[in-house]
Every structure is written in C-alpha cells, then in structure tokens.
Amino acid sequence: MRQRLICFIAVFFFSLHLAAQSADKHPLKLRVATYNVGHFNQGVAGGLEVRGEAVYGKEGKQRYARLEMINWREWISEQSLDILGVQEWNRYFDADGVLHAEEELLKPFYNNVYFGDEHKWIYNGIATNYKLTNLRQKYWAGEYYALIGDLKIGGKTVTVMSTHIPWQKEWHKPALDAFIAEMKKYEYLICMGDMNATDAEQLLFREAGFNMANGGYQGWFGTAAGSLKLDGRAGGADKNIDNIITSKNIKIMNVSVPRTGLNDQDHLPVIADVIITW
C-alpha cells in the first residue's frame, strides 16, 4: 500500500511538473476574432428591429427575428473560434426583447462568457472555452472601456482583452495613449477591439512593440464596411478600424476580414490565428 502511495505521489508531482513546463516548451495556436456586432442592428442600439407587424402579425415578425438569429448562430459555429471578443453587444438579439443573445448565440458553443458593464452603446464581451480569471475593467473615457481577464497556461499568464476606443475628438487621443500604456503592462497579451483609429494611429501600436492583424504583415483590411460601401470601395485609408493586437511574443497569421451577411452595413470581423511562443 505504501509503495502504491509513493508511486501515486511521484506521478502526481511529475504531472504538475509537465503542466508547469508545457507553456515554456510548446507554442500554442489559438483562433481568435474581434467583432463589433453593432447591436445586431447595423450599429443602431437596441437589438434587431423588425418591421411589418401590421402585415405579418407579431408571430411573423418574431419568426423573422429568429431566422436572423439563426444566421448569426450558424456563422459563430462555422468559425470554430477559441476566443471571440465582441463590442456593441446587446442583451437581447431583437428589439422586442424575446431572444436572449448570450443564451442563443454564445452559450451553445462556449462554456465561459464574460461581459463588462452594459451601456446603451458600449458593451464588451469575451467568449471562450478557456477559463479567465481576475476579470476587471479599464475605462478610457465616458462609457468606453476594456474588459480584461487572465488566461493561465502552465506558469504563464496571457492577458485577454476586449476593448472599444472612443471616436470623439476630445477623448480619442488620451484614450489611445492610455490604451498603449495599459497594454505595455502585460508580458503576454491578446487584445481584440474596435480602435476607431486612423491607420497612422494604429501604426503606433507596432512602434510600441506590438504585433497587429490589421495593418500587420498581411496589410490593411477594411472593416468599416458601411462607409466603404457607400464610397464604392472594398478598402481604403483609415477604414481599417477593428483590430487584433498581441504582444511581440505572440505571432499573428492567417488574417481574414470576411463579409458575413450579418452586420455588413456597419462592421466586419477580424479573424486570425495567434501563436503564443514562450
């Protein structure tokens, strides 16, 4: 009995040793995305607005909302993301407040869903099957903030962030400066968000030592889809406002900004593989 106990203890501590060392030896690839979902209503707060109740009745109106919700859910499933950062979330998918967005869109795929403070326009979240600890918020100005959590891998901490930077002139530059200062605090960082920033401003992230998906080694991707479409363009300067930013020790590959048919009059998502090197 004693010999078996000694063997068990030896195996237990050996396993702990492996867990502690795994972060130091093996790169870890994660599929991540940032998506300003525009309140599921092309950027207008309050949830999807469905008209036509006078013609189709309340039941027909709700049927349409459910069909749209299913389109969103299918898209989220198809991406098979390890971490999804969202901005401009809405508690309810529809303006009538029937379809609970977290339960319908995220809970089927993610065990852990974290949200920051809920404001009318600004509402950030992170969905993942990894466990985040030490959840906190950092406010930039007004309602704009970052939701921040820690992902423990072996003996290392990867900071995961979903943020929305203000576009308002009086808030914008101080918020960007504070944002860069906050990111510099972390050894390993994955930040997803709506930067509301010009190309030149986002290049400051690279100058500060970070990698970025949009404006990185694959070039720029237009994400302000509505304004680009009105201009008759697929891309353009200063229309690349959504981004994934990582610390220098986390590589970014396979970046894409697909049209989804979901929120294309407002924002497009940025999707990338990030490779954590220890």
PLY file of the C-alpha trace (Angstrom):
ply
format ascii 1.0
element vertex 278
property float x
property float y
property float z
element edge 277
property int vertex1
property int vertex2
end_header
0.00 0.00 0.00
2.82 2.36 0.93
4.63 1.64 -2.35
1.47 2.41 -4.34
1.02 5.65 -2.42
4.60 6.67 -3.16
4.08 5.89 -6.86
0.88 7.93 -6.89
2.61 10.92 -5.30
5.51 10.65 -7.75
3.16 10.56 -10.74
1.14 13.47 -9.34
4.16 15.74 -8.95
5.55 14.69 -12.32
2.25 15.68 -13.91
2.38 19.04 -12.18
5.91 19.50 -13.48
4.77 18.80 -17.04
1.88 21.22 -16.73
4.17 23.91 -15.43
6.69 23.33 -18.20
4.27 22.98 -21.12
3.96 26.73 -21.53
7.73 27.04 -21.75
8.30 24.41 -24.41
5.45 24.21 -26.89
3.94 27.05 -28.95
0.17 27.32 -28.61
-2.04 28.27 -31.55
-5.41 29.91 -30.92
-8.06 31.01 -33.40
-9.35 34.41 -32.32
-11.66 37.09 -33.67
-12.91 40.54 -32.85
-16.38 41.55 -33.97
-18.26 44.78 -33.39
-21.72 43.27 -33.81
-23.46 46.65 -33.99
-26.22 45.62 -31.55
-27.33 43.09 -34.21
-28.94 46.10 -35.88
-26.30 47.57 -38.22
-24.91 49.80 -35.50
-28.17 51.09 -34.03
-28.61 50.34 -30.32
-31.47 48.25 -29.03
-31.33 44.98 -30.95
-32.63 43.85 -34.33
-35.59 45.95 -35.42
-38.12 44.02 -37.49
-40.89 45.90 -39.25
-44.04 44.55 -40.84
-46.03 43.52 -37.79
-49.12 45.17 -39.29
-48.82 42.86 -42.30
-47.39 39.64 -40.87
-48.55 39.89 -37.27
-46.45 39.56 -34.14
-45.81 35.88 -34.80
-44.50 36.56 -38.31
-42.31 39.36 -37.02
-40.78 37.11 -34.36
-40.26 34.35 -36.91
-38.12 36.71 -39.00
-36.09 37.74 -35.92
-35.48 34.09 -35.07
-34.32 33.33 -38.62
-31.83 36.20 -38.44
-30.64 34.97 -35.07
-30.06 31.50 -36.55
-27.88 33.09 -39.27
-25.71 34.65 -36.58
-25.51 31.42 -34.61
-24.51 29.41 -37.67
-21.78 31.89 -38.51
-20.33 31.76 -35.00
-20.33 27.97 -35.10
-18.65 27.84 -38.51
-15.70 29.97 -37.35
-14.70 27.48 -34.61
-13.03 30.23 -32.61
-11.07 29.67 -29.43
-11.63 33.24 -28.28
-14.22 35.71 -29.58
-14.12 39.34 -28.49
-17.28 41.35 -29.12
-18.17 45.00 -28.95
-21.55 46.78 -29.13
-23.26 43.65 -27.86
-26.94 43.78 -26.98
-28.54 41.84 -24.14
-31.38 40.81 -26.41
-30.90 39.94 -30.05
-34.21 41.52 -31.05
-35.66 44.91 -30.17
-38.73 43.19 -28.68
-36.52 41.59 -26.02
-37.55 37.99 -26.72
-34.29 36.33 -27.82
-31.55 36.47 -25.17
-28.38 36.97 -27.22
-25.89 35.29 -24.89
-28.05 32.21 -24.42
-28.92 31.89 -28.12
-25.59 32.79 -29.75
-22.74 32.07 -27.34
-23.80 29.50 -24.76
-24.28 26.72 -27.35
-20.54 26.90 -28.14
-18.75 28.45 -25.16
-18.70 27.39 -21.53
-17.29 30.73 -20.41
-18.81 34.04 -21.45
-17.68 37.24 -19.79
-19.18 40.71 -20.16
-18.24 44.12 -18.88
-20.57 46.93 -17.90
-23.66 47.21 -20.07
-24.22 50.66 -21.56
-26.65 51.69 -24.28
-23.94 51.90 -26.94
-20.85 50.31 -25.38
-20.95 46.70 -24.18
-17.85 44.49 -24.48
-17.55 40.74 -24.02
-15.29 37.70 -24.38
-16.48 34.18 -25.21
-14.15 31.20 -24.83
-13.93 27.64 -23.59
-10.84 28.61 -21.62
-11.29 29.91 -18.10
-10.38 33.54 -17.49
-9.64 34.81 -14.00
-9.11 38.21 -12.40
-11.80 39.84 -14.56
-11.53 43.61 -14.49
-12.31 46.74 -16.50
-10.28 49.74 -17.56
-12.25 52.82 -18.57
-10.83 55.14 -21.23
-13.46 57.92 -21.30
-17.22 58.16 -20.94
-18.73 54.70 -21.44
-15.71 53.36 -23.36
-13.65 50.69 -21.64
-11.71 47.44 -21.92
-12.79 44.13 -20.41
-9.66 42.29 -19.24
-9.09 38.74 -17.99
-6.17 36.42 -17.29
-5.68 33.08 -19.03
-3.36 30.82 -17.01
-1.29 28.38 -19.07
1.25 26.46 -17.08
3.16 29.03 -15.11
2.39 31.85 -17.54
-0.41 34.42 -17.71
-1.85 35.52 -21.05
-3.89 38.70 -20.72
-7.02 38.71 -22.89
-8.76 41.98 -23.64
-11.87 43.18 -25.50
-11.96 46.94 -25.95
-13.71 49.85 -27.61
-11.79 53.11 -28.08
-13.81 56.35 -28.31
-14.06 58.17 -31.64
-14.94 61.53 -30.06
-12.15 64.03 -30.71
-11.75 65.20 -27.11
-11.49 61.64 -25.82
-9.76 59.83 -28.63
-6.04 60.62 -28.29
-5.91 60.44 -24.48
-7.72 57.10 -24.69
-5.23 55.73 -27.24
-2.31 56.83 -25.07
-3.87 55.19 -22.01
-4.62 52.06 -24.04
-1.00 51.67 -25.16
0.22 52.26 -21.61
-2.16 49.58 -20.34
-1.04 47.04 -22.95
2.60 47.58 -22.03
1.90 46.20 -18.55
1.48 42.63 -19.79
4.08 40.06 -20.82
1.62 38.06 -22.96
-1.31 39.94 -24.48
-4.17 39.24 -26.89
-6.34 42.30 -27.42
-9.43 42.41 -29.65
-11.39 45.54 -30.35
-12.79 48.49 -32.22
-9.98 51.04 -32.24
-11.82 53.87 -34.06
-8.33 54.88 -35.16
-6.63 56.04 -38.33
-4.01 53.87 -39.98
-1.25 56.18 -38.73
-2.55 55.96 -35.18
-2.67 52.17 -35.30
0.89 52.02 -36.58
1.79 53.45 -33.17
0.92 50.01 -31.78
3.69 48.49 -33.89
6.09 51.26 -32.91
5.32 50.44 -29.28
6.43 46.85 -29.89
3.15 45.05 -30.53
2.00 42.86 -33.40
-1.32 43.54 -35.09
-3.55 41.69 -37.50
-4.97 44.68 -39.37
-2.09 46.71 -40.76
0.40 43.97 -39.95
2.39 41.77 -42.32
-0.69 40.99 -44.44
-1.54 44.64 -44.92
-4.74 46.55 -44.27
-8.28 45.18 -44.26
-11.29 47.48 -44.45
-13.68 46.80 -41.57
-15.84 49.94 -41.60
-17.95 48.16 -44.17
-20.87 50.56 -44.35
-18.86 53.68 -45.15
-16.69 51.76 -47.62
-19.74 50.50 -49.46
-21.19 54.00 -49.72
-17.86 55.14 -51.18
-17.96 52.29 -53.70
-14.74 50.79 -52.35
-13.64 47.45 -50.96
-10.92 49.12 -48.88
-9.44 52.49 -48.14
-7.25 54.52 -45.83
-8.49 54.93 -42.27
-11.37 52.48 -42.76
-9.49 49.66 -41.03
-10.68 50.38 -37.53
-11.11 46.91 -35.99
-8.02 45.01 -34.93
-6.36 42.20 -33.01
-3.20 43.29 -31.19
-0.72 40.99 -29.48
2.50 41.26 -27.54
5.66 40.67 -29.58
5.96 37.07 -28.34
2.58 36.17 -29.87
2.72 35.81 -33.66
-0.25 36.60 -35.92
-1.01 34.59 -39.07
-3.83 33.80 -41.46
-5.70 37.09 -41.08
-9.06 37.48 -42.77
-11.89 40.01 -42.75
-14.85 38.21 -44.29
-18.19 39.59 -45.32
-20.71 37.77 -43.19
-24.10 38.99 -44.40
-24.83 39.80 -40.75
-23.57 43.30 -39.92
-22.08 44.32 -43.26
-23.59 47.82 -43.22
-21.63 48.55 -40.06
-18.55 46.44 -39.21
-16.78 43.34 -40.45
-14.97 40.92 -38.11
-11.22 40.42 -37.99
-10.18 36.77 -37.64
-6.65 35.44 -37.15
-4.51 32.62 -35.82
-2.29 33.73 -32.96
0.70 31.62 -31.95
1.96 32.05 -28.41
5.71 31.48 -28.17
7.09 31.06 -24.67
0 1
1 2
2 3
3 4
4 5
5 6
6 7
7 8
8 9
9 10
10 11
11 12
12 13
13 14
14 15
15 16
16 17
17 18
18 19
19 20
20 21
21 22
22 23
23 24
24 25
25 26
26 27
27 28
28 29
29 30
30 31
31 32
32 33
33 34
34 35
35 36
36 37
37 38
38 39
39 40
40 41
41 42
42 43
43 44
44 45
45 46
46 47
47 48
48 49
49 50
50 51
51 52
52 53
53 54
54 55
55 56
56 57
57 58
58 59
59 60
60 61
61 62
62 63
63 64
64 65
65 66
66 67
67 68
68 69
69 70
70 71
71 72
72 73
73 74
74 75
75 76
76 77
77 78
78 79
79 80
80 81
81 82
82 83
83 84
84 85
85 86
86 87
87 88
88 89
89 90
90 91
91 92
92 93
93 94
94 95
95 96
96 97
97 98
98 99
99 100
100 101
101 102
102 103
103 104
104 105
105 106
106 107
107 108
108 109
109 110
110 111
111 112
112 113
113 114
114 115
115 116
116 117
117 118
118 119
119 120
120 121
121 122
122 123
123 124
124 125
125 126
126 127
127 128
128 129
129 130
130 131
131 132
132 133
133 134
134 135
135 136
136 137
137 138
138 139
139 140
140 141
141 142
142 143
143 144
144 145
145 146
146 147
147 148
148 149
149 150
150 151
151 152
152 153
153 154
154 155
155 156
156 157
157 158
158 159
159 160
160 161
161 162
162 163
163 164
164 165
165 166
166 167
167 168
168 169
169 170
170 171
171 172
172 173
173 174
174 175
175 176
176 177
177 178
178 179
179 180
180 181
181 182
182 183
183 184
184 185
185 186
186 187
187 188
188 189
189 190
190 191
191 192
192 193
193 194
194 195
195 196
196 197
197 198
198 199
199 200
200 201
201 202
202 203
203 204
204 205
205 206
206 207
207 208
208 209
209 210
210 211
211 212
212 213
213 214
214 215
215 216
216 217
217 218
218 219
219 220
220 221
221 222
222 223
223 224
224 225
225 226
226 227
227 228
228 229
229 230
230 231
231 232
232 233
233 234
234 235
235 236
236 237
237 238
238 239
239 240
240 241
241 242
242 243
243 244
244 245
245 246
246 247
247 248
248 249
249 250
250 251
251 252
252 253
253 254
254 255
255 256
256 257
257 258
258 259
259 260
260 261
261 262
262 263
263 264
264 265
265 266
266 267
267 268
268 269
269 270
270 271
271 272
272 273
273 274
274 275
275 276
276 277
